[in-house]
């Protein structure tokens, strides 16, 4: 118990000490707190002042940074402005376009200086447009390629390297349709329209310059070369023109800054305007040439009509539809040429009939000019068969006869096809030629010469149109036409024999109760007429340009005369009609045969040689058993 009391007392003592210590600590802490309060009250004004200064320092730093940014920005703007105003430099196009693109973006986001930047964008765009125009002008100048054949001049590839990226950027520039609120859009659009119009003008003038020389050459050659070939050259030149226009359209689609359909059509119409004017003037010159001498230039008209008609669908597409044009210069030109073609058919027939009147020239025995013209006309017709048949069908079956009969209406004309109407026309040509030849042969005061004239001309027609044609003439001649030629050839040959050899044969006809004097007179008359025939054939050559025909006629003439002469001599030599028969029988049948064959020998026009009468008669008398 005592121990426990002692422990309690000890604990109380310790507790008192602890309380005393705690009180002293509390006192000390209270003193610290008082001092801290006093310190805080002393430091707080300084802290507040320091915060204000720090905030001001931060504001000053921010202001200085902003000033630096603004200064740097204005320095960049000034540099970019100088770059834009200076214009695009060689090999710096991409840097120039990048600056414009940045400024254009700034304008689009409505920055504070967007209006100034818009002016710079417009100025830079116009500088680029000027470069575009300059490059197009360089590619549209120079000396066109020469030579006999037209060769298109492509746009220089060295310029395309710069033009293509330039055009690609120009197409991104702001326009009223895409950037309605952009201040520079109207000005840029106006400049682009002017540049694109200038593109059309420059390219059009250049390709006209390239084609013009060849167009003049076509017109000049049309007066000197074959009409069919000249007409084909007209078609070839027009085809070259269309090819160039098509290539220019493709180039326009590639290089046009404004790509709307309306802008492309308008520019293309401007571009091809010089071409259509050139085509119109060239075709006008050809039309004047054709009309000036339609008879000579008929096949130029037909060939040109054929060549150009085949190009009409292509012209409609390239020159009318793509340019959104109603004008069709090729169609108008074809109307003019077709009118000349339609006029040529009745005029050609009228010329043939006029030739049959025999006015203005001497009628000889050779091939008449209009006969050769007819053959040449028909020989050349297959080359332009389609065009001629089409024109004749338009004219109307039979309407080329110029008042010879009632005109055929459209209903009847529609019942025949092109081949039939062409065959009808060629029949009328052949028939008119034959009738004119018959009329001229009858006009000759010496029928024998008229018969030679008719045979020469009809044979010339038949040989060149049927027997040995140089072109496919038979394909356009109907059976009646061919029968007409064959029939008239037979008639002309019979008339020739009748006019030249029938008088000889008539002298060899035996007459009953006629004495020796009659026989003498017949021999005398026969050889006198033979001399006339010989003289006639020395003047008038028969079938001079037809060796085969001459050989045939020579054989037929010999068969006609010589057998009759042989029979007459054999009948009368035995009658002793004369003591001096060589006086009357001047030539043997063999010599007469040689003489007649000599009429048809080719080459010169000298008379065939006549053997000596003494030699001839001696041979005949020996054959007949007479002494000499």
C-alpha positions in Angstrom: 0.0 0.0 0.0 2.8 2.3 0.9 4.5 1.5 -2.3 1.5 2.4 -4.3 1.1 5.7 -2.5 4.7 6.5 -3.1 4.2 5.8 -6.9 1.2 8.0 -7.0 3.0 10.9 -5.4 5.8 10.4 -7.9 3.4 10.5 -10.7 1.8 13.7 -9.4 5.2 15.3 -9.1 6.0 14.4 -12.7 2.6 15.6 -13.8 3.2 19.0 -12.2 6.5 19.3 -13.9 5.0 18.4 -17.2 2.2 21.0 -16.7 4.8 23.6 -15.9 6.8 22.8 -19.0 3.6 22.9 -21.1 2.7 26.3 -19.7 6.2 27.6 -20.5 5.9 26.2 -24.1 2.5 27.7 -24.5 3.8 31.0 -23.4 6.7 30.8 -25.8 4.4 29.9 -28.7 2.1 32.7 -27.9 5.1 35.0 -28.0 6.1 33.6 -31.4 2.6 34.1 -32.7 2.6 37.7 -31.6 5.9 38.3 -33.2 4.8 36.5 -36.5 1.7 38.7 -36.6 3.9 41.8 -36.2 6.2 40.4 -39.0 3.4 39.8 -41.3 2.1 43.2 -40.8 5.5 44.5 -41.6 6.1 42.3 -44.8 2.6 42.5 -46.4 3.0 46.0 -48.0 6.3 44.9 -49.5 4.7 41.7 -50.9 1.9 43.7 -52.4 4.3 46.1 -54.0 6.4 43.2 -55.4 3.3 41.6 -57.0 2.4 44.8 -58.8 6.0 45.1 -60.1 6.0 41.5 -61.3 2.7 41.9 -63.1 4.0 45.1 -64.8 7.2 43.3 -65.8 5.2 40.5 -67.4 3.0 43.0 -69.2 6.1 44.8 -70.5 7.6 41.5 -71.7 4.4 40.5 -73.5 4.2 44.0 -75.1 7.8 43.7 -76.2 7.1 40.2 -77.8 4.1 41.5 -79.6 6.0 44.5 -80.9 8.6 42.1 -82.2 6.0 39.9 -83.9 4.3 42.9 -85.5 7.6 44.2 -86.7 8.6 40.9 -88.1 5.1 40.5 -89.7 5.3 43.9 -91.4 8.8 43.1 -92.6 7.5 39.9 -94.2 4.5 41.6 -95.7 6.7 44.3 -97.2 9.0 41.6 -98.7 6.0 39.7 -100.1 4.5 42.9 -101.4 7.8 43.7 -103.2 7.9 40.1 -104.6 4.4 40.4 -105.9 4.9 43.8 -107.4 8.1 42.7 -109.1 6.3 39.9 -110.9 7.1 36.3 -111.4 10.8 35.7 -112.2 12.3 32.9 -114.3 12.4 29.6 -112.3 10.6 31.2 -109.4 7.0 30.6 -110.4 6.3 28.3 -107.5 7.6 30.8 -104.9 5.5 33.5 -106.4 2.3 31.4 -106.5 2.9 30.3 -102.8 3.0 33.9 -101.7 -0.2 34.7 -103.5 -1.8 31.6 -102.1 -1.0 32.7 -98.5 -2.3 36.2 -99.1 -5.4 34.8 -100.6 -6.0 32.6 -97.5 -5.6 35.7 -95.3 -8.2 37.5 -97.3 -10.5 34.5 -97.1 -10.2 34.6 -93.2 -11.1 38.4 -93.1 -7.9 39.6 -91.5 -7.6 43.2 -90.5 -5.7 44.1 -93.6 -7.6 41.9 -96.0 -8.5 44.7 -98.4 -4.9 45.6 -98.9 -4.0 42.0 -99.3 -6.8 41.6 -101.8 -5.3 44.4 -103.9 -2.0 42.6 -103.8 -3.6 39.3 -104.8 -5.3 41.0 -107.8 -2.0 42.7 -108.8 -0.1 39.4 -108.5 -2.8 37.5 -110.5 -2.6 40.1 -113.3 1.2 39.7 -113.3 0.7 35.9 -113.8 -1.9 36.5 -116.5 0.6 38.8 -118.3 3.1 35.9 -118.2 0.4 33.6 -119.5 -0.3 35.9 -122.5 3.5 36.3 -123.1 4.0 32.5 -123.3 1.0 32.0 -125.6 2.3 34.8 -127.9 5.7 33.1 -128.0 4.1 29.8 -128.9 2.0 31.4 -131.6 4.7 33.2 -133.6 7.5 32.3 -136.0 7.7 31.1 -139.6 5.2 28.3 -140.7 6.7 25.1 -142.1 6.9 25.0 -145.9 6.9 22.1 -148.3 4.4 20.6 -150.7 2.4 18.9 -147.9 0.9 20.7 -144.9 2.5 19.8 -141.6 0.9 21.0 -138.4 3.2 23.0 -136.1 2.7 21.7 -132.5 2.8 24.1 -129.5 6.4 24.3 -128.2 7.0 21.7 -125.4 9.5 24.0 -123.8 6.7 26.6 -123.1 4.2 23.9 -122.0 6.6 23.1 -119.1 5.9 26.6 -117.7 2.4 27.0 -119.0 0.8 23.9 -117.5 1.5 24.7 -113.8 0.8 28.4 -114.4 -2.7 27.5 -115.9 -3.3 25.1 -113.0 -2.7 28.0 -110.5 -4.7 30.5 -112.5 -7.7 28.2 -112.3 -7.6 28.4 -108.5 -7.8 32.2 -108.4 -10.9 33.7 -106.7 -13.8 34.4 -109.1 -17.2 35.9 -108.3 -18.8 32.5 -108.9 -16.6 30.7 -106.4 -15.6 33.6 -104.0 -18.5 36.1 -104.2 -17.2 38.2 -101.2 -13.6 38.3 -102.4 -12.7 42.0 -103.2 -10.3 41.0 -106.0 -12.6 38.4 -107.7 -14.2 40.8 -110.3 -10.9 42.3 -111.4 -9.3 38.8 -111.7 -12.2 37.5 -113.7 -12.1 40.4 -116.1 -8.3 40.0 -116.6 -8.7 36.2 -117.2 -11.5 36.9 -119.8 -9.3 39.3 -121.7 -6.3 36.9 -121.5 -8.5 34.0 -122.8 -9.9 36.1 -125.6 -6.3 37.0 -126.5 -5.4 33.4 -126.5 -8.1 32.7 -129.1 -7.0 35.7 -131.2 -3.3 34.7 -131.2 -3.8 31.0 -131.8 -6.4 31.7 -134.6 -4.1 34.1 -136.4 -1.2 31.7 -136.1 -3.0 28.6 -137.5 -4.5 30.8 -140.3 -0.9 31.9 -141.2 0.1 28.2 -141.3 -2.8 27.2 -143.5 -3.1 30.3 -145.8 -0.1 29.5 -148.0 -1.4 26.0 -148.7 -4.9 27.4 -149.4 -3.5 29.7 -152.0 -1.5 26.8 -153.5 -4.7 24.8 -153.8 -6.4 27.6 -155.7 -3.3 28.2 -158.0 -2.9 24.5 -158.8 -6.6 24.2 -159.6 -6.0 26.2 -162.7 -3.1 24.0 -163.9 -3.7 20.4 -162.8 -6.4 17.8 -163.6 -9.7 18.9 -162.2 -10.4 15.6 -160.3 -7.0 15.8 -158.6 -7.5 19.5 -157.8 -10.8 18.8 -156.2 -9.2 16.1 -154.0 -6.6 18.6 -153.0 -9.4 21.0 -151.9 -10.8 18.2 -149.7 -7.3 17.3 -148.4 -6.7 21.0 -147.4 -10.1 21.2 -145.7 -9.3 18.0 -143.9 -6.0 19.5 -142.7 -7.9 22.6 -141.5 -10.3 20.5 -139.5 -7.5 18.4 -138.0 -5.7 21.6 -136.9 -9.0 23.0 -135.4 -9.5 19.7 -133.5 -5.9 19.8 -132.1 -6.4 23.5 -131.1 -9.6 22.5 -129.3 -7.7 19.9 -127.3 -5.0 22.4 -126.5 -7.6 25.0 -125.4 -9.1 22.5 -123.0 -5.6 22.1 -121.5 -4.5 25.7 -121.4 -7.7 27.7 -120.8 -7.8 29.5 -117.4 -11.6 29.7 -117.5 -13.0 26.2 -118.0 -16.7 26.8 -118.0 -18.5 25.5 -121.1 -19.6 29.0 -122.1 -16.0 30.3 -121.8 -14.5 27.4 -123.8 -17.2 27.8 -126.5 -16.7 31.5 -126.7 -12.9 31.3 -126.9 -13.0 28.4 -129.4 -15.4 30.5 -131.6 -12.8 33.3 -131.5 -10.0 31.0 -132.3 -11.7 29.4 -135.4 -13.0 32.6 -136.8 -9.8 33.3 -138.9 -10.1 29.7 -140.1 -13.7 30.0 -141.2 -12.8 33.3 -142.9 -9.9 31.7 -144.7 -12.0 28.7 -145.8 -14.7 31.0 -147.1 -12.3 33.1 -149.1 -10.5 30.0 -150.5 -13.7 28.4 -151.5 -14.9 31.7 -152.9 -11.8 31.8 -155.1 -12.4 28.3 -156.3 -16.1 29.1 -157.0 -15.1 32.1 -159.1 -12.6 29.9 -161.0 -15.3 27.3 -161.7 -17.8 29.8 -162.8 -15.3 31.6 -165.0 -15.0 28.5 -167.2 -17.6 25.9 -166.1 -17.0 23.7 -169.1 -13.3 23.4 -168.3 -13.7 23.1 -164.5 -16.7 20.9 -164.3 -14.7 18.0 -162.8 -13.0 20.4 -160.4 -16.5 21.3 -159.1 -17.7 17.6 -159.0 -14.5 16.4 -157.3 -14.5 19.2 -154.8 -18.2 18.6 -154.1 -17.5 14.9 -153.5 -14.5 15.5 -151.3 -16.1 18.2 -149.2 -19.5 16.5 -148.8 -17.8 13.6 -147.0 -16.4 16.1 -144.5 -19.7 17.7 -143.6 -20.4 15.6 -140.4 -16.9 16.3 -139.1 -17.3 20.0 -139.8 -20.6 20.1 -138.0 -19.0 18.6 -134.9 -15.7 20.5 -134.9 -16.6 23.9 -136.3 -20.2 24.4 -135.3 -21.3 22.4 -132.3 -18.1 22.8 -130.2 -18.1 26.6 -130.9 -21.8 26.8 -130.3 -22.2 28.5 -133.7 -25.2 28.4 -136.0 -23.1 29.4 -139.1 -21.9 26.5 -141.3 -19.5 27.8 -143.9 -18.9 24.3 -145.5 -22.7 23.8 -146.0 -22.9 27.2 -147.7 -19.9 26.5 -149.8 -21.3 23.2 -150.9 -24.5 24.9 -152.0 -22.6 27.2 -154.2 -20.5 24.4 -155.7 -23.5 22.2 -156.2 -25.3 25.0 -158.1 -22.3 25.0 -160.5 -22.5 21.2 -160.8 -26.2 21.3 -161.6 -25.6 24.0 -164.2 -22.7 22.0 -165.8 -24.8 19.1 -167.0 -27.3 20.9 -169.3 -24.5 23.3 -170.4 -22.3 20.4 -171.5 -25.2 18.9 -173.5 -25.9 22.3 -175.0 -22.3 22.6 -176.1 -22.4 19.2 -177.8 -25.6 20.2 -179.7 -24.1 23.6 -180.6 -21.1 21.8 -182.1 -23.5 19.9 -184.3 -24.5 23.1 -186.0 -21.0 23.4 -187.5 -20.5 27.1 -186.8 -17.2 28.8 -186.4 -14.9 26.1 -187.6 -14.0 24.0 -190.7 -15.2 20.5 -190.7 -12.4 18.1 -191.5 -12.1 14.3 -191.4 -10.3 13.9 -188.2 -11.7 13.5 -184.7 -13.6 16.6 -183.7 -12.7 18.5 -180.6 -16.1 17.9 -179.0 -15.8 14.2 -179.7 -12.6 14.1 -177.7 -14.1 16.3 -175.0 -17.0 13.9 -174.7 -14.7 10.9 -174.3 -12.6 12.8 -171.8 -15.8 13.9 -169.9 -17.1 10.3 -169.7 -13.7 8.9 -168.9 -13.4 11.1 -165.9 -16.9 10.6 -164.7 -16.3 7.4 -162.7 -13.8 9.2 -160.5 -16.6 11.5 -159.3 -19.5 9.1 -159.8 -21.1 9.6 -156.4 -21.1 13.4 -156.6 -22.3 13.4 -160.2 -25.1 11.0 -159.5 -26.2 12.9 -156.4 -26.2 16.2 -158.2 -28.2 14.6 -161.2 -30.7 13.2 -158.8 -31.1 16.6 -157.2 -31.5 18.1 -160.7 -34.1 15.6 -161.6 -34.1 12.7 -164.1 -34.1 14.3 -167.6 -34.1 17.9 -166.4 -30.7 18.4 -168.0 -32.2 18.5 -171.5 -32.9 22.2 -171.3 -36.4 22.4 -172.7 -36.3 19.3 -174.9 -39.2 17.9 -173.0 -41.4 18.2 -170.0 -39.5 18.4 -166.8 -39.7 15.4 -164.5 -41.3 16.2 -161.2 -39.9 15.3 -157.9 -42.2 12.4 -157.5 -40.9 10.7 -160.7 -37.4 11.6 -159.9 -37.7 9.8 -156.6 -38.5 6.6 -158.4 -34.9 6.2 -159.8 -31.7 5.7 -157.9 -28.4 7.4 -158.4 -27.0 4.7 -160.8 -30.0 4.8 -163.0 -30.1 8.6 -163.3 -26.4 8.6 -164.1 -26.9 6.0 -166.9 -29.8 8.1 -168.3 -27.5 11.2 -168.4 -24.6 9.3 -170.0 -27.0 8.0 -172.6 -28.1 11.5 -173.5 -24.5 12.6 -173.7 -23.6 9.7 -176.1 -26.8 10.2 -178.1 -26.3 14.0 -178.4 -22.7 13.4 -179.6 -23.7 10.9 -182.2 -26.5 13.2 -183.5 -24.1 16.1 -183.8 -21.6 13.9 -185.6 -24.3 12.8 -188.0 -25.4 16.4 -188.6 -21.8 17.5 -189.4 -21.1 14.5 -191.7 -24.2 15.5 -193.7 -23.0 19.1 -194.0 -19.9 18.0 -195.9 -20.3 18.8 -199.6 -18.3 15.7 -200.4 -20.1 12.7 -198.9 -17.0 10.5 -199.1 -15.1 12.9 -196.8 -18.2 13.2 -194.6 -18.3 9.4 -194.3 -14.6 9.3 -193.3 -15.3 12.0 -190.7 -18.2 10.1 -189.2 -16.3 6.8 -189.1 -13.3 8.3 -187.4 -15.4 10.0 -184.8 -17.8 7.2 -184.1 -14.9 4.7 -183.9 -13.1 7.0 -181.5 -16.1 7.0 -179.2 -16.6 3.3 -179.4 -12.9 2.4 -178.9 -12.4 4.7 -175.9 -15.7 4.0 -174.3 -16.3 0.3 -175.0 -13.5 -1.5 -176.7 -10.4 -0.2 -174.9 -11.6 2.1 -172.1 -8.8 3.8 -170.1 -11.1 4.1 -167.1 -14.2 2.3 -165.8 -16.5 4.0 -168.3 -18.6 0.9 -169.1 -19.8 0.9 -165.5 -21.7 4.1 -166.1 -23.0 3.3 -169.6 -26.3 1.5 -169.8 -27.0 -1.3 -172.3 -28.9 1.1 -174.6 -25.9 3.4 -174.6 -23.6 0.6 -175.6 -25.9 -0.6 -178.2 -26.2 2.9 -179.6 -22.5 3.1 -180.1 -22.2 -0.3 -181.6 -25.1 0.3 -184.0 -23.8 3.7 -185.1 -20.3 2.3 -185.6 -21.7 -0.4 -187.9 -23.7 2.2 -189.8 -20.8 4.6 -190.0 -18.5 1.9 -191.4 -21.1 0.8 -193.9 -21.5 4.4 -195.0 -17.8 4.8 -195.3 -17.5 1.7 -197.6 -20.6 2.9 -199.6 -19.3 6.4 -200.2 -15.7 5.4 -201.0 -15.8 1.9 -202.6 -19.4 1.5 -204.0 -18.6 3.6 -207.1 -15.7 1.3 -207.8 -17.8 -1.8 -207.5 -20.5 -0.3 -209.7 -18.1 0.0 -212.6 -17.3 -3.7 -212.4 -20.9 -4.8 -212.9 -21.3 -6.7 -216.2 -23.9 -5.4 -218.6 -25.3 -7.6 -221.3 -25.0 -6.6 -225.0 -22.1 -4.3 -224.3 -19.1 -4.4 -226.5 -15.4 -4.0 -226.1 -15.7 -0.3 -225.7 -17.8 -0.7 -222.7 -15.3 -3.0 -221.1 -12.5 -0.5 -221.9 -14.6 2.3 -220.4 -15.3 0.2 -217.2 -11.6 -0.4 -216.7 -10.8 3.2 -217.3 -13.5 4.3 -215.0 -12.5 1.9 -212.3 -8.9 3.0 -212.2 -9.8 6.6 -212.5 -12.1 6.2 -209.4 -9.4 4.2 -207.7 -7.0 7.2 -208.2 -9.6 9.4 -206.7 -10.0 7.1 -203.7 -6.2 7.0 -203.4 -5.9 10.7 -203.5 -8.7 11.1 -201.0 -7.1 8.7 -198.5 -3.8 10.5 -198.9 -5.6 13.6 -197.6 -8.0 12.1 -195.1 -6.6 9.4 -192.9 -8.9 6.7 -191.6 -8.7 5.7 -187.9 -5.3 7.3 -187.6 -4.9 6.5 -183.9 -6.4 3.0 -184.0 -4.0 0.4 -185.6 -6.3 -2.5 -184.9 -9.3 -0.7 -186.3 -7.4 0.3 -189.4 -6.3 -3.3 -190.0 -9.9 -4.5 -189.7 -11.2 -1.8 -192.1 -8.3 -2.6 -194.5 -9.2 -6.3 -194.6 -12.9 -5.5 -195.2 -12.1 -3.0 -197.9 -9.9 -5.5 -199.7 -12.5 -8.2 -199.4 -15.0 -5.8 -200.8 -13.1 -4.6 -203.9 -10.4 -7.1 -204.9 -12.5 -10.2 -205.4 -14.9 -8.3 -207.7 -11.9 -6.9 -209.7 -10.4 -10.4 -210.0 -13.7 -11.8 -211.3 -14.2 -8.9 -213.8 -10.6 -9.2 -215.1 -11.0 -13.0 -215.6 -14.3 -12.6 -217.4 -13.0 -10.0 -219.8 -9.4 -11.0 -220.5 -10.6 -13.9 -222.6 -12.8 -11.7 -224.8 -9.8 -9.9 -226.3 -11.4 -6.5 -225.6 -8.2 -4.7 -226.6 -5.0 -5.4 -228.5 -3.2 -3.3 -225.8 -4.9 -4.4 -222.5 -2.2 -2.9 -220.4 -3.5 0.5 -221.5 -6.7 -0.2 -219.5 -5.7 -2.7 -216.8 -3.3 -0.6 -215.0 -2.9 -2.8 -211.9 -3.3 -6.4 -210.9 -5.7 -7.4 -208.1 -2.7 -8.1 -205.9 -1.4 -4.5 -206.5 -4.8 -3.1 -205.9 -4.9 -5.0 -202.7 -1.6 -3.6 -201.6 -2.7 -0.1 -202.7 -5.9 -0.4 -200.6 -4.0 -1.7 -197.6 -1.7 1.3 -198.1 -4.7 3.6 -197.4 -4.6 2.4 -193.8 -0.9 2.3 -193.2 0.1 4.2 -190.1 2.5 7.2 -190.1 2.5 9.9 -192.7 -0.1 11.1 -195.2 1.6 10.4 -198.5 -0.2 8.5 -201.2 0.4 4.8 -201.6 2.8 3.9 -204.4 1.3 2.7 -207.7 3.2 0.0 -209.7 4.0 0.6 -213.4 1.1 -0.3 -215.7 3.4 -2.3 -218.1 4.6 -4.6 -215.4 1.1 -5.1 -214.0 -0.5 -5.9 -217.3 2.3 -8.2 -218.4 1.7 -10.4 -215.4 -2.0 -10.5 -216.0 -1.7 -11.4 -219.7 0.7 -14.1 -219.0 -1.7 -15.6 -216.5 -4.5 -15.4 -219.1 -2.4 -17.1 -221.8 -1.9 -14.0 -224.0 1.4 -13.3 -225.9 3.2 -10.1 -225.1 
